[in-house]
Amino acid sequence: MPPSAMAGFNANQVGQLPPEAMAGFKPTQVGQMPPTAFSGFKPDQLAALPPEAMAGFKPTQLGQMPPTAMAGFSPEQLGQMPPTAFAGFKPDQIGAMPPAAFAAFDPNKMKQMPPSAMAGFSPEQIGQMPPSAMAGFNPNQMKQMPPEAMAGFTPTQFAAMPPAAFAGFNPQQIGQLPPDAMAGFKPTQVGQMPPAA
């Protein structure tokens, strides 16, 4: 199917595609689908998309996907998704993703993540993120991180976080940190924390 034909897809049609048909999608085809068509995705369909097809995702498309579909994401797929697409994530979508998928997060992807999406993070998801991804965190994102998610952080993750991100911490978040995770704190990071934290 030519990529230009994909512009005719709607959500109902996407919802009826058998998962095995998804294996044939290419990035150029995915990129031409209207954002509203993505609201028809189901977890088994998303899981069947080849990782290389993720290169065609756009933030407006990702933002239309139902949270239930997020259960189909794999680390291999997210690893191929362009960082700019991460700007489309919403909290309920993040909350529905399997923790293992977070192993594909990197600093460039994190830099694109909207602060509001952080409200969907869980400790299990945080625990799967590579320390290198922490370099993409900023204070506005940290302000939106649920306190209970803080329990997933490790010392090596904190050590990799930019000092400026610490300006977003609040007392409720600090109260949920595992004591051993604080071993990763550096003086420059602590110096950025608000006095109220």
Disulfide bonds with the S-S distance in Angstrom:
none
